[in-house]
Amino acid sequence: MPRRAYTVHYHDHQHIEHEVCAFADDSYDARLVAIEMDKYLKDHPHAIDKISLKQ
């Protein structure tokens, strides 16, 4: 199964919205990839608001 593009949305401590694009097999993998790629998410994985599949 080919990896698909997901957008991981989160808010930082100043309530500014950020997006991380992650190529993954499913949304759970996208979450893990985004946490690995983004320093803020490494420290605050609970900040993720939603994960959407890019069309």
Phi, psi and omega in degrees: 000127180288149177289149180241160181272129176238151172249125179256120183257138175208163176245138177274185184294345177261011179065028175269131182279137178230158177227142175234130177267131181225134174266123187205169179283328181205178185294327178294317176298320179300320177299313181296319179296315180297318179297321179292324185278331190246122183299318180299317180292330175300319181276336185223063183297338178289351183284349180293127180265317180200161177230124182235146177278125179284136181269000000 
